[in-house]
Amino acid sequence: MKLGIVGLPNVGKSTLFNAITNAGAQSANYPFCTIEPNVGVVAVPDSRLDKLAEMYEPDKYTPATIEFVDIAGLVKGAAKGEGLGNKFLSNIREVDAVVHVVRCFENNDIVHVEGSIDPARDIEIINLELIFSDIEMIERRIDKTKKMLKADKKYQAELEFLERIKDVLEAGKPARCVECNDDEREFLGTLNLLTTKKVIYAANMSELDFKGGVQNNIYFKKVMDIAELEGAAVLPISAQIESEIATMEAEEKILFLEDMGLSQSGLDRLIKECYKLLNLISYLTAGKQEVRAWTIKEGTKAPQAAGKIHTDFERGFIRAEVVAYDDLISCGSMSAAKEKGLLRSEGKDYVMKDGDVVLFRFNI
């Protein structure tokens, strides 16, 4: 999973990126490496994997990972190539979802590029640049479809749908707000529009806001209202707190979070929210050689899940031997789970569930 972190200058975007990627380096269970100066890979925290590692004492421990991309800055006119606009827009096309950092705190020492704190305005600036870019793409696609329509009338429905998308965009709304049936939704996904990306608004607040209750922050309420209209998610977070956590040892981190009234770090909450937003789950494989988490879409069937490991597993799929994580832990071993009839043999139509511990049987 690849997440793009976007936002205007001085909203805390890069601070948050640096904090959450460095936080990922603080524990063996949160490996981190820098692929490029603005890209970090962080492990998905999963206590189930830790338990399986205790059970099997594997040679290798491999959690699922998320790639965070600190996307280049933005100025008005990005869609027309102003500033780093073209780089900004092309990078967004490559991510699965967007984490849009919105400044929701006052600080006279940190000058806002627009001169004041206004989440609605800040969100609109970035959203409009994405919309302008999408309008340009849709107009090109409409011209192409009109030419094809002259030779084949079957393109009439496609043209009408494209024009509906354009109408929504020109009304200042993202393409994800377009009402569509299942076939139209599938077609919309092939257009690779920027505003069809799932969005999490990361409302960046001060440490005092978290101590006083984030619901009391007037700027946070504005972000919540906008997200509700767009069907986007909202995550209250503090780049300031995350920066402090990134320098702490594990025990110190737990005590600090408790003092702040938090059960999880912003990184953990962000990952959880992203999985929910993108309808992702994890299945697990376990043995002496390796314990590993694999990320798949909710609703994925066993053969396709096996294909995540290797294409041969999907091509030669025979069956999946499955036990629920909780059952395996309560039994203490795979053999004990099998004796109690909790290890199931599932076929090609089995829909994978979050926390399934699986051994795939295949033959090629």
SERO-4910 file (N, C-alpha, C, O; in steps of 0.05 Angstrom, whole numbers):
BEGIN
 pado doro    nc1    nc2    nc3   cac1   cac2   cac3    cc1    cc2    cc3    oc1    oc2    oc3
  Met    A     17    -24      0      0      0      0     18     25      0     37     27     15
  Lys    A     11     44    -17     27     68    -20      9     92    -13    -12     96    -26
  Leu    A     17    108      7      1    131     15     17    157      9     40    159     16
  Gly    A      4    176     -4     17    201    -10      9    222     11    -15    226     16
  Ile    A     28    235     24     23    256     43     25    282     29     46    290     19
  Val    A      2    297     29      1    323     15     -7    345     34    -17    340     56
  Gly    A     -3    370     26    -11    392     43      4    417     34     24    416     20
  Leu    A     -7    440     42      7    465     36     32    469     53     36    454     72
  Pro    A     49    487     46     73    492     63     65    501     91     45    514     95
  Asn    A     81    492    111     78    500    139     52    490    152     41    503    170
  Val    A     41    468    142     18    456    156     27    432    173     10    421    187
  Gly    A     52    424    171     62    401    186     65    376    170     69    354    182
  Lys    A     63    378    144     64    354    126     91    340    129     92    316    135
  Ser    A    113    354    125    139    341    126    147    333    154    160    312    158
  Thr    A    138    349    174    143    341    202    129    315    209    141    298    222
  Leu    A    105    312    199     90    288    205    103    264    190    106    242    201
  Phe    A    111    268    165    124    247    149    149    238    164    153    214    167
  Asn    A    166    257    172    191    249    185    186    235    211    200    216    218
  Ala    A    166    244    226    160    232    252    150    204    249    160    186    263
  Ile    A    131    199    231    119    172    230    138    152    217    138    128    224
  Thr    A    155    161    199    175    142    187    197    137    206    207    114    207
  Asn    A    206    157    222    226    152    242    215    135    265    229    118    276
  Ala    A    190    139    271    177    122    292    178     93    284    180     76    301
  Gly    A    176     88    259    176     61    248    203     48    252    205     23    249
  Ala    A    224     63    257    251     52    260    258     46    289    279     35    294
  Gln    A    240     53    308    247     51    336    246     22    348    257     17    369
  Ser    A    233      4    334    230    -23    344    235    -43    322    231    -38    299
  Ala    A    243    -67    330    248    -89    311    223    -96    296    224   -106    273
  Asn    A    200    -91    308    175    -97    295    165    -75    276    145    -78    263
  Tyr    A    181    -54    275    173    -31    258    197    -23    240    207     -1    243
  Pro    A    205    -41    223    229    -35    207    223    -11    188    201     -7    179
  Phe    A    244      3    182    242     26    164    266     28    147    289     23    156
  Cys    A    262     36    122    285     42    105    278     64     86    255     68     79
  Thr    A    298     80     79    293    102     60    300     93     32    322     85     26
  Ile    A    280     94     15    284     86    -13    293    110    -29    312    107    -45
  Glu    A    281    133    -24    289    158    -36    287    178    -13    276    171      8
  Pro    A    298    202    -16    297    222      6    268    227     16    265    235     39
  Asn    A    248    224     -1    221    230      8    202    206      9    178    209      7
  Val    A    214    182     12    198    158     13    207    141     37    231    136     41
  Gly    A    188    132     53    194    115     76    176     91     77    152     93     71
  Val    A    187     68     85    171     44     87    169     37    117    189     33    131
  Val    A    144     34    126    139     28    155    123      3    157    104     -2    142
  Ala    A    130    -14    177    116    -39    181     89    -33    194     85    -15    210
  Val    A     69    -50    186     42    -49    198     43    -63    225     48    -87    226
  Pro    A     38    -49    247     38    -62    273     16    -83    275     -7    -78    269
  Asp    A     23   -107    283      4   -129    285     12   -148    307     30   -164    305
  Ser    A     -2   -145    330      5   -162    353      1   -191    348     14   -208    361
  Arg    A    -16   -198    328    -21   -226    322      5   -239    311     12   -262    316
  Leu    A     19   -223    295     44   -233    283     65   -237    305     81   -256    304
  Asp    A     65   -219    325     84   -222    347     79   -248    362     97   -262    370
  Lys    A     53   -254    367     46   -279    381     54   -303    366     64   -323    377
  Leu    A     50   -302    339     58   -325    323     89   -329    323     99   -351    322
  Ala    A    103   -306    324    132   -308    326    141   -321    352    161   -336    352
  Glu    A    127   -316    374    133   -329    399    127   -359    397    142   -375    409
  Met    A    106   -366    383     98   -394    380    118   -410    363    125   -432    370
  Tyr    A    126   -398    340    142   -414    321    172   -408    322    188   -424    312
  Glu    A    180   -386    335    208   -378    336    220   -379    307    240   -394    303
  Pro    A    209   -364    289    217   -367    261    245   -355    254    255   -338    269
  Asp    A    256   -364    232    281   -353    223    277   -325    212    295   -308    211
  Lys    A    252   -319    203    247   -294    190    220   -283    199    200   -298    201
  Tyr    A    218   -257    204    194   -244    213    188   -221    193    204   -203    190
  Thr    A    165   -223    179    159   -204    158    131   -192    161    112   -205    153
  Pro    A    129   -168    172    103   -155    174     95   -144    147    111   -140    129
  Ala    A     69   -137    145     60   -122    122     72    -94    124     79    -85    146
  Thr    A     75    -80    102     87    -54    102     70    -33     87     54    -40     70
  Ile    A     74     -8     94     61     14     81     83     33     72    102     39     86
  Glu    A     81     42     47    100     61     36     88     90     38     67     95     27
  Phe    A    102    107     53     93    135     55    110    152     36    134    150     35
  Val    A     96    169     20    110    186      2    104    215      9     81    224      9
  Asp    A    125    230     16    123    258     22    123    273     -4    144    280    -15
  Ile    A     99    278    -15     96    289    -42    104    319    -42     99    334    -24
  Ala    A    117    326    -64    127    353    -68    106    375    -63     82    370    -66
  Gly    A    115    398    -54     98    420    -47     81    430    -70     84    423    -93
  Leu    A     62    447    -63     42    456    -82     37    486    -79     38    498    -58
  Val    A     33    499   -102     25    527   -103      0    529   -120     -5    511   -136
  Lys    A    -14    552   -118    -37    556   -136    -27    556   -164     -6    567   -171
  Gly    A    -42    543   -182    -34    541   -210    -18    515   -216     -7    513   -238
  Ala    A    -18    496   -197     -3    471   -201    -13    456   -225      3    445   -240
  Ala    A    -39    457   -230    -50    442   -253    -41    454   -280    -42    441   -300
  Lys    A    -31    479   -278    -20    491   -303     11    491   -303     24    504   -319
  Gly    A     22    476   -284     51    472   -284     66    492   -266     90    493   -267
  Glu    A     51    508   -250     65    527   -233     80    513   -211     71    492   -201
  Gly    A    103    524   -202    119    512   -181    126    484   -187    136    478   -209
  Leu    A    122    466   -168    127    437   -172    102    422   -179     99    398   -173
  Gly    A     83    437   -190     56    426   -195     56    400   -211     42    381   -203
  Asn    A     71    398   -232     70    374   -249     81    350   -234     70    328   -236
  Lys    A    102    354   -218    113    332   -202     93    324   -181     89    300   -176
  Phe    A     81    344   -168     61    339   -147     39    321   -158     31    302   -145
  Leu    A     28    329   -181      5    315   -192     12    287   -202     -3    268   -198
  Ser    A     35    284   -214     43    258   -224     48    239   -201     42    215   -204
  Asn    A     59    248   -179     64    231   -156     38    221   -143     36    199   -134
  Ile    A     17    239   -143     -8    231   -132    -21    208   -148    -34    191   -137
  Arg    A    -17    208   -174    -29    187   -191    -18    160   -183    -31    139   -189
  Glu    A      5    158   -171     18    133   -165     10    121   -138     17     98   -132
  Val    A     -5    136   -121    -11    126    -94    -39    114    -93    -56    119   -110
  Asp    A    -43     98    -72    -69     84    -68    -89    103    -54   -113    101    -59
  Ala    A    -78    120    -37    -96    138    -22    -79    163    -14    -55    162    -14
  Val    A    -93    184     -7    -80    209     -1    -85    217     28   -108    216     38
  Val    A    -64    223     42    -65    234     69    -61    264     67    -39    273     63
  His    A    -83    279     69    -82    308     65    -79    321     92    -98    322    108
  Val    A    -55    332     98    -50    344    123    -61    373    123    -54    389    106
  Val    A    -78    379    143    -91    405    145    -84    417    171    -87    405    192
  Arg    A    -74    442    170    -65    455    195    -89    464    211   -106    479    201
  Cys    A    -91    455    236   -113    462    254   -102    473    280   -114    469    301
  Phe    A    -80    487    280    -68    499    304    -58    527    299    -50    533    276
  Glu    A    -58    543    320    -47    570    319    -19    570    329    -13    557    350
  Asn    A     -1    584    316     27    587    325     39    610    310     45    609    287
  Asn    A     43    632    325     53    657    312     82    653    302     91    669    285
  Asp    A     96    633    312    124    628    303    125    613    276    146    612    264
  Ile    A    102    601    268    101    586    243     82    601    225     58    599    228
  Val    A     93    615    205     77    631    187     62    613    167     74    596    155
  His    A     37    618    164     21    603    144     24    617    117     24    641    116
  Val    A     27    601     97     32    611     70     10    630     60     14    647     44
  Glu    A    -14    626     70    -37    642     63    -43    664     83    -62    680     79
  Gly    A    -27    666    104    -29    688    123    -47    683    146    -48    700    165
  Ser    A    -63    662    146    -81    657    168    -88    627    169    -83    612    150
  Ile    A   -101    618    191   -109    590    194   -138    587    184   -156    599    195
  Asp    A   -142    572    163   -168    568    151   -168    541    137   -162    540    113
  Pro    A   -176    519    151   -176    493    139   -192    490    113   -184    477     94
  Ala    A   -216    503    113   -233    502     89   -219    513     65   -220    501     43
  Arg    A   -206    536     68   -191    548     46   -168    531     37   -164    527     13
  Asp    A   -153    520     56   -130    504     50   -138    479     35   -125    471     15
  Ile    A   -159    466     44   -169    442     30   -178    449      2   -172    434    -17
  Glu    A   -192    471     -1   -202    479    -27   -179    485    -47   -181    478    -70
  Ile    A   -157    497    -37   -134    503    -55   -124    478    -68   -120    477    -92
  Ile    A   -119    457    -51   -108    432    -62   -129    418    -79   -123    408   -101
  Asn    A   -153    416    -68   -174    402    -83   -179    414   -111   -184    399   -130
  Leu    A   -179    440   -112   -184    453   -138   -162    447   -158   -167    444   -182
  Glu    A   -137    446   -149   -115    439   -167   -119    410   -178   -114    405   -202
  Leu    A   -127    392   -161   -132    365   -170   -156    364   -189   -155    350   -209
  Ile    A   -177    379   -183   -200    381   -200   -193    392   -227   -202    382   -248
  Phe    A   -178    414   -228   -170    426   -253   -155    406   -271   -159    405   -295
  Ser    A   -137    391   -258   -122    371   -273   -141    349   -284   -137    340   -307
  Asp    A   -160    341   -268   -179    320   -277   -197    330   -299   -204    315   -318
  Ile    A   -205    356   -298   -222    367   -319   -207    366   -346   -219    359   -367
  Glu    A   -182    372   -345   -165    371   -369   -164    343   -381   -166    339   -405
  Met    A   -161    323   -363   -160    295   -372   -187    286   -383   -188    273   -403
  Ile    A   -209    294   -370   -236    286   -378   -242    299   -405   -255    286   -422
  Glu    A   -234    324   -409   -240    337   -435   -226    323   -458   -237    320   -479
  Arg    A   -201    314   -453   -187    299   -474   -201    272   -479   -203    264   -502
  Arg    A   -210    259   -458   -224    233   -461   -251    237   -475   -259    221   -491
  Ile    A   -265    259   -470   -290    265   -483   -286    269   -513   -301    259   -529
  Asp    A   -265    284   -520   -259    288   -549   -253    262   -563   -262    257   -585
  Lys    A   -238    244   -550   -232    218   -561   -257    201   -564   -261    188   -585
  Thr    A   -274    202   -544   -299    186   -545   -318    196   -567   -332    180   -580
  Lys    A   -319    222   -571   -336    233   -592   -328    224   -619   -345    219   -636
  Lys    A   -302    222   -623   -292    212   -649   -299    182   -653   -307    174   -675
  Met    A   -297    166   -632   -304    138   -633   -334    135   -637   -343    116   -650
  Leu    A   -350    153   -626   -379    152   -628   -389    154   -657   -409    143   -664
  Lys    A   -374    169   -673   -381    173   -701   -381    146   -716   -396    142   -735
  Ala    A   -363    128   -707   -360    102   -721   -377     80   -707   -384     60   -720
  Asp    A   -383     84   -681   -398     63   -666   -415     76   -645   -405     89   -627
  Lys    A   -441     73   -646   -460     85   -628   -458     74   -599   -470     85   -581
  Lys    A   -444     52   -596   -442     40   -569   -428     58   -549   -429     54   -525
  Tyr    A   -414     78   -559   -399     96   -542   -416    119   -531   -407    136   -516
  Gln    A   -442    119   -538   -460    140   -529   -462    141   -498   -461    162   -486
  Ala    A   -466    118   -486   -469    116   -457   -443    125   -443   -444    139   -422
  Glu    A   -420    118   -454   -394    126   -443   -391    156   -444   -383    169   -425
  Leu    A   -399    168   -467   -397    197   -470   -415    211   -450   -406    231   -437
  Glu    A   -439    201   -446   -457    214   -427   -446    212   -398   -449    231   -383
  Phe    A   -434    190   -392   -422    187   -365   -398    206   -361   -395    218   -340
  Leu    A   -381    208   -382   -358    226   -380   -368    255   -377   -355    270   -362
  Glu    A   -389    262   -390   -400    290   -387   -411    294   -360   -410    317   -349
  Arg    A   -423    273   -347   -432    275   -320   -409    280   -301   -411    296   -282
  Ile    A   -387    266   -305   -363    269   -289   -353    298   -291   -347    311   -271
  Lys    A   -352    308   -316   -343    335   -320   -361    356   -306   -350    375   -294
  Asp    A   -387    351   -306   -405    369   -293   -400    371   -263   -400    392   -250
  Val    A   -394    347   -251   -388    346   -222   -362    361   -216   -361    376   -197
  Leu    A   -342    356   -233   -316    370   -229   -319    400   -232   -307    415   -216
  Glu    A   -334    408   -252   -337    437   -257   -353    451   -234   -352    475   -231
  Ala    A   -368    434   -219   -383    445   -196   -364    447   -172   -373    455   -150
  Gly    A   -338    440   -175   -319    442   -154   -319    418   -135   -308    420   -113
  Lys    A   -330    396   -144   -331    371   -128   -312    350   -139   -308    350   -163
  Pro    A   -301    333   -122   -283    312   -132   -299    290   -147   -323    287   -142
  Ala    A   -285    276   -164   -298    255   -181   -309    233   -164   -328    219   -173
  Arg    A   -299    229   -140   -310    207   -123   -338    213   -113   -351    196   -102
  Cys    A   -348    238   -118   -375    246   -111   -395    239   -133   -419    242   -129
  Val    A   -386    230   -156   -404    223   -179   -421    200   -171   -411    179   -162
  Glu    A   -447    202   -175   -465    180   -171   -464    161   -194   -466    169   -217
  Cys    A   -459    135   -189   -456    116   -211   -464     88   -203   -463     81   -179
  Asn    A   -472     72   -223   -477     44   -218   -451     28   -218   -430     40   -221
  Asp    A   -453      2   -214   -429    -15   -211   -412    -14   -236   -387    -12   -234
  Asp    A   -424    -15   -260   -409    -14   -285   -395     13   -288   -372     14   -296
  Glu    A   -409     34   -282   -398     61   -285   -375     65   -264   -355     78   -270
  Arg    A   -379     54   -240   -358     57   -220   -332     42   -229   -310     52   -224
  Glu    A   -336     19   -241   -312      4   -251   -298     20   -273   -274     22   -274
  Phe    A   -314     32   -291   -303     48   -313   -289     73   -301   -267     81   -311
  Leu    A   -301     85   -281   -289    109   -268   -261    103   -257   -243    119   -259
  Gly    A   -259     78   -246   -233     70   -235   -211     67   -256   -187     69   -249
  Thr    A   -218     63   -281   -198     60   -303   -188     87   -313   -168     88   -327
  Leu    A   -201    109   -305   -194    135   -316   -170    147   -301   -158    167   -311
  Asn    A   -163    136   -278   -140    145   -262   -141    175   -256   -121    190   -258
  Leu    A   -165    184   -248   -168    212   -240   -157    217   -212   -159    199   -195
  Leu    A   -146    240   -208   -135    246   -182   -156    247   -160   -151    239   -137
  Thr    A   -180    258   -167   -200    261   -146   -218    237   -141   -238    238   -127
  Thr    A   -210    214   -153   -223    189   -146   -207    175   -123   -217    155   -112
  Lys    A   -184    185   -117   -168    173    -96   -182    176    -69   -194    197    -63
  Lys    A   -181    155    -53   -191    157    -26   -174    177    -10   -150    179    -14
  Val    A   -187    192      8   -174    213     22   -178    211     52   -201    206     62
  Ile    A   -157    214     67   -158    218     96   -148    246    102   -125    253     96
  Tyr    A   -165    262    115   -156    288    124   -143    285    151   -156    278    170
  Ala    A   -117    290    152   -102    289    177   -103    317    189    -88    335    181
  Ala    A   -120    321    209   -124    347    222   -101    350    242   -101    339    264
  Asn    A    -81    366    235    -57    369    251    -62    390    273    -65    414    267
  Met    A    -62    380    298    -67    398    321    -44    399    340    -25    383    337
  Ser    A    -45    416    359    -24    419    378    -27    399    401    -47    385    403
  Glu    A     -6    396    417     -6    378    440    -28    387    459    -41    370    472
  Leu    A    -32    413    462    -52    424    481    -80    416    472    -97    411    489
  Asp    A    -85    415    446   -111    406    435   -117    378    444   -140    372    452
  Phe    A    -97    360    444   -102    333    451   -107    331    481   -123    314    490
  Lys    A    -93    347    497    -98    347    526   -125    358    533   -138    350    552
  Gly    A   -134    378    517   -159    391    523   -183    379    510   -206    386    515
  Gly    A   -178    360    491   -200    347    477   -202    358    448   -209    381    445
  Val    A   -197    341    429   -196    350    401   -222    361    391   -223    378    373
  Gln    A   -244    351    403   -271    360    394   -275    390    400   -293    402    389
  Asn    A   -259    402    417   -261    430    424   -247    448    405   -249    473    406
  Asn    A   -232    436    386   -217    452    366   -236    459    343   -246    442    329
  Ile    A   -241    486    340   -260    495    320   -252    488    291   -268    484    274
  Tyr    A   -225    487    287   -215    481    260   -221    452    253   -227    445    230
  Phe    A   -218    435    273   -223    406    270   -252    401    261   -258    385    244
  Lys    A   -270    416    273   -299    414    267   -303    421    237   -320    408    224
  Lys    A   -289    441    227   -292    449    199   -283    427    180   -295    421    160
  Val    A   -260    414    188   -250    392    171   -270    369    171   -274    356    151
  Met    A   -282    363    195   -302    342    197   -325    347    178   -335    328    165
  Asp    A   -335    371    177   -358    379    160   -351    374    131   -368    364    116
  Ile    A   -327    383    123   -319    380     94   -317    350     87   -326    342     66
  Ala    A   -304    335    105   -300    306    100   -327    291     97   -330    273     81
  Glu    A   -346    299    113   -373    286    112   -386    291     85   -398    273     74
  Leu    A   -383    315     75   -395    321     48   -382    306     26   -395    298      6
  Glu    A   -356    301     29   -340    287      8   -339    257     11   -332    243     -8
  Gly    A   -348    247     34   -345    218     39   -316    211     45   -308    188     39
  Ala    A   -301    230     56   -273    225     63   -271    218     93   -290    221    108
  Ala    A   -247    208    101   -243    202    129   -227    225    142   -214    240    128
  Val    A   -229    226    169   -214    247    184   -199    234    207   -210    216    221
  Leu    A   -174    242    211   -158    231    233   -146    254    248   -129    269    237
  Pro    A   -154    259    273   -140    279    289   -112    269    296   -109    247    305
  Ile    A    -93    286    292    -65    277    296    -48    302    304    -56    324    298
  Ser    A    -26    297    316     -8    319    323     20    312    314     33    294    325
  Ala    A     30    327    294     58    322    285     77    328    308     98    315    310
  Gln    A     70    347    325     87    353    348     89    329    367    112    322    376
  Ile    A     67    316    373     67    292    390     82    269    377     99    256    389
  Glu    A     77    265    351     90    244    336    121    248    336    136    228    337
  Ser    A    129    273    334    158    279    334    171    271    361    193    261    362
  Glu    A    156    276    382    166    269    409    167    238    412    187    228    422
  Ile    A    146    225    403    145    196    405    168    182    390    179    162    399
  Ala    A    175    194    367    195    182    349    222    179    363    239    163    354
  Thr    A    227    195    384    253    194    397    253    177    423    273    174    436
  Met    A    230    165    429    227    150    454    232    120    451    228    109    430
  Glu    A    240    108    473    241     79    475    212     69    479    194     84    486
  Ala    A    208     43    475    181     31    475    166     36    501    143     45    500
  Glu    A    179     31    524    165     35    550    158     64    555    137     71    564
  Glu    A    177     82    548    173    111    552    150    120    534    134    137    542
  Lys    A    149    109    510    127    116    491    100    109    502     81    125    500
  Ile    A     97     85    514     72     76    526     63     95    548     40    103    549
  Leu    A     82    102    566     75    120    588     67    148    578     49    160    588
  Phe    A     81    157    557     75    184    546     47    184    534     31    203    538
  Leu    A     40    163    519     13    161    507     -9    160    528    -30    172    525
  Glu    A     -4    145    549    -23    143    571    -27    170    584    -50    178    590
  Asp    A     -5    185    587     -7    212    599    -23    231    581    -37    249    591
  Met    A    -22    226    555    -37    242    536    -66    232    532    -82    245    518
  Gly    A    -72    210    545    -99    199    543   -103    184    517   -126    182    507
  Leu    A    -81    174    505    -82    160    479    -75    131    483    -57    124    498
  Ser    A    -89    113    469    -82     85    470    -63     76    448    -50     56    450
  Gln    A    -62     92    427    -44     86    404    -31    111    394    -41    133    397
  Ser    A     -8    107    381      5    130    368    -10    139    343    -28    124    334
  Gly    A     -4    162    333    -16    172    308    -11    153    285    -28    149    268
  Leu    A     14    142    284     21    124    263      3     99    263     -8     92    242
  Asp    A     -1     87    286    -18     64    289    -46     70    281    -59     54    267
  Arg    A    -56     93    289    -84    101    283    -87    107    253   -107    101    241
  Leu    A    -66    119    242    -67    125    213    -67    100    196    -83     98    177
  Ile    A    -51     80    203    -50     55    189    -77     41    191    -88     31    171
  Lys    A    -89     40    215   -115     28    219   -136     41    202   -153     28    190
  Glu    A   -135     68    201   -155     83    186   -152     78    156   -171     76    141
  Cys    A   -127     75    147   -122     70    118   -132     42    110   -143     39     88
  Tyr    A   -127     22    127   -138     -5    121   -168     -4    119   -179    -16    101
  Lys    A   -181     11    137   -210     13    137   -219     27    111   -238     19     98
  Leu    A   -206     49    104   -213     65     81   -211     50     55   -228     53     38
  Leu    A   -190     33     53   -185     19     28   -195    -10     29   -190    -25     10
  Asn    A   -211    -16     50   -223    -43     52   -202    -65     51   -204    -85     36
  Leu    A   -181    -62     67   -159    -81     67   -160    -98     92   -168    -89    114
  Ile    A   -151   -123     90   -148   -141    113   -121   -155    110   -107   -153     90
  Ser    A   -113   -170    131    -88   -185    130    -93   -215    136   -108   -221    154
  Tyr    A    -81   -232    120    -80   -260    128    -52   -267    135    -33   -252    128
  Leu    A    -47   -289    149    -21   -295    161    -12   -322    152    -27   -341    149
  Thr    A     14   -325    148     27   -351    144     47   -354    166     61   -335    174
  Ala    A     50   -379    176     67   -383    199     81   -410    198     69   -430    190
  Gly    A    106   -410    206    122   -435    207    150   -428    217    156   -405    222
  Lys    A    167   -448    220    194   -444    230    210   -426    211    226   -411    220
  Gln    A    204   -429    185    220   -414    165    213   -384    166    230   -367    165
  Glu    A    186   -377    169    178   -349    169    150   -346    180    133   -363    175
  Val    A    145   -324    194    118   -315    200    115   -289    185    132   -272    185
  Arg    A     91   -287    171     88   -264    153     59   -255    151     41   -272    152
  Ala    A     55   -229    148     28   -218    143     26   -210    114     45   -199    103
  Trp    A      3   -216    102     -2   -210     74    -27   -192     72    -48   -199     83
  Thr    A    -25   -170     59    -47   -151     56    -63   -157     31    -52   -159      9
  Ile    A    -90   -159     34   -107   -164     11   -133   -148     14   -138   -137     36
  Lys    A   -147   -145     -7   -173   -131     -7   -194   -149      7   -194   -173      3
  Glu    A   -211   -137     23   -233   -152     35   -250   -164     12   -256   -150     -7
  Gly    A   -258   -189     15   -273   -203     -6   -256   -219    -25   -267   -232    -43
  Thr    A   -230   -219    -21   -212   -235    -38   -215   -265    -33   -217   -273    -10
  Lys    A   -217   -280    -55   -219   -309    -52   -192   -323    -49   -171   -311    -55
  Ala    A   -192   -347    -39   -168   -361    -32   -147   -362    -54   -123   -357    -49
  Pro    A   -154   -370    -79   -134   -372   -100   -120   -345   -106    -95   -344   -110
  Gln    A   -135   -323   -105   -123   -297   -110   -106   -288    -87    -85   -275    -90
  Ala    A   -114   -296    -62    -97   -290    -39    -71   -306    -41    -50   -295    -34
  Ala    A    -73   -331    -50    -49   -347    -54    -30   -334    -74     -5   -336    -72
  Gly    A    -42   -321    -94    -26   -308   -115     -9   -285   -105     10   -277   -118
  Lys    A    -17   -274    -81      0   -253    -69     27   -264    -62     47   -249    -62
  Ile    A     28   -290    -54     54   -302    -47     70   -308    -72     94   -301    -74
  His    A     57   -321    -91     70   -327   -117     48   -334   -137     28   -346   -130
  Thr    A     52   -326   -162     32   -331   -183     28   -361   -187      6   -369   -194
  Asp    A     48   -378   -182     45   -407   -184     25   -418   -164     11   -437   -169
  Phe    A     23   -405   -140      4   -413   -120    -24   -410   -129    -42   -427   -124
  Glu    A    -29   -388   -144    -56   -384   -154    -62   -402   -178    -83   -413   -180
  Arg    A    -42   -404   -196    -46   -420   -220    -51   -449   -214    -67   -463   -227
  Gly    A    -36   -460   -194    -39   -488   -187    -54   -494   -162    -51   -515   -150
  Phe    A    -71   -474   -154    -85   -476   -128   -101   -502   -126   -116   -510   -144
  Ile    A    -98   -516   -104   -114   -540    -97   -133   -534    -75   -158   -538    -77
  Arg    A   -122   -526    -52   -139   -519    -29   -123   -501    -10    -99   -498    -12
  Ala    A   -138   -490      9   -125   -474     30   -132   -487     57   -155   -492     63
  Glu    A   -111   -493     73   -116   -503    100   -116   -479    119    -96   -466    122
  Val    A   -139   -474    131   -144   -449    145   -152   -454    174   -168   -472    180
  Val    A   -140   -438    192   -149   -437    220   -151   -408    228   -133   -392    221
  Ala    A   -171   -401    243   -174   -373    253   -152   -368    273   -145   -386    289
  Tyr    A   -141   -344    272   -119   -337    290   -126   -343    320   -110   -355    334
  Asp    A   -149   -334    329   -157   -338    357   -158   -367    364   -151   -375    386
  Asp    A   -168   -384    345   -169   -413    351   -141   -425    353   -136   -442    370
  Leu    A   -123   -416    336    -96   -427    336    -82   -419    363    -69   -436    375
  Ile    A    -86   -394    371    -73   -386    396    -85   -400    420    -70   -408    439
  Ser    A   -111   -404    421   -124   -418    443   -116   -447    444   -114   -459    466
  Cys    A   -111   -460    421   -102   -488    420    -72   -491    426    -64   -512    437
  Gly    A    -57   -471    419    -28   -472    425    -11   -483    403     14   -479    403
  Ser    A    -23   -496    383     -7   -507    361    -26   -514    338    -50   -518    342
  Met    A    -15   -517    314    -31   -524    291    -41   -553    294    -64   -558    286
  Ser    A    -25   -571    305    -33   -599    308    -56   -601    328    -75   -617    324
  Ala    A    -55   -585    349    -77   -585    369   -103   -574    357   -125   -584    362
  Ala    A   -100   -554    340   -124   -542    326   -136   -562    307   -160   -564    305
  Lys    A   -119   -578    294   -128   -599    276   -143   -621    291   -164   -630    282
  Glu    A   -133   -629    314   -145   -649    330   -173   -641    339   -191   -658    341
  Lys    A   -177   -615    344   -203   -605    353   -221   -598    330   -244   -588    334
  Gly    A   -212   -604    306   -229   -599    282   -231   -569    274   -250   -561    261
  Leu    A   -212   -554    284   -213   -525    278   -196   -517    253   -198   -495    244
  Leu    A   -181   -536    243   -166   -532    218   -184   -541    195   -191   -564    193
  Arg    A   -191   -521    177   -210   -527    156   -195   -529    129   -174   -517    125
  Ser    A   -207   -545    111   -197   -547     84   -217   -532     66   -240   -540     63
  Glu    A   -207   -510     54   -225   -492     39   -217   -493      9   -194   -495      2
  Gly    A   -237   -490     -8   -233   -491    -37   -231   -464    -50   -226   -443    -38
  Lys    A   -235   -464    -77   -231   -440    -93   -250   -417    -87   -244   -394    -92
  Asp    A   -274   -424    -76   -294   -403    -71   -292   -391    -43   -308   -374    -36
  Tyr    A   -273   -400    -27   -271   -390      0   -262   -361      0   -242   -354    -13
  Val    A   -277   -344     14   -270   -316     17   -253   -312     42   -261   -319     64
  Met    A   -229   -301     39   -211   -299     61   -221   -280     82   -235   -260     76
  Lys    A   -214   -285    107   -222   -268    130   -197   -257    144   -175   -269    143
  Asp    A   -201   -234    156   -179   -221    170   -169   -239    192   -185   -249    208
  Gly    A   -143   -244    193   -132   -261    214   -131   -291    208   -122   -306    225
  Asp    A   -140   -299    184   -137   -327    176   -107   -334    176    -90   -320    166
  Val    A   -100   -357    189    -73   -368    187    -75   -391    166    -91   -410    170
  Val    A    -60   -389    145    -64   -406    121    -39   -420    112    -17   -410    113
  Leu    A    -44   -445    102    -24   -460     87    -37   -467     61    -58   -481     60
  Phe    A    -26   -457     39    -37   -463     12    -25   -488      1     -1   -492      1
  Arg    A    -42   -506    -10    -34   -529    -25    -37   -524    -55    -59   -515    -63
  Phe    A    -16   -529    -70    -18   -524    -99     -1   -544   -114     16   -558   -103
  Asn    A     -7   -546   -140      8   -564   -157      9   -552   -186    -11   -544   -197
  Ile    A     33   -551   -197     36   -541   -224     52   -560   -241     57   -555   -265
***
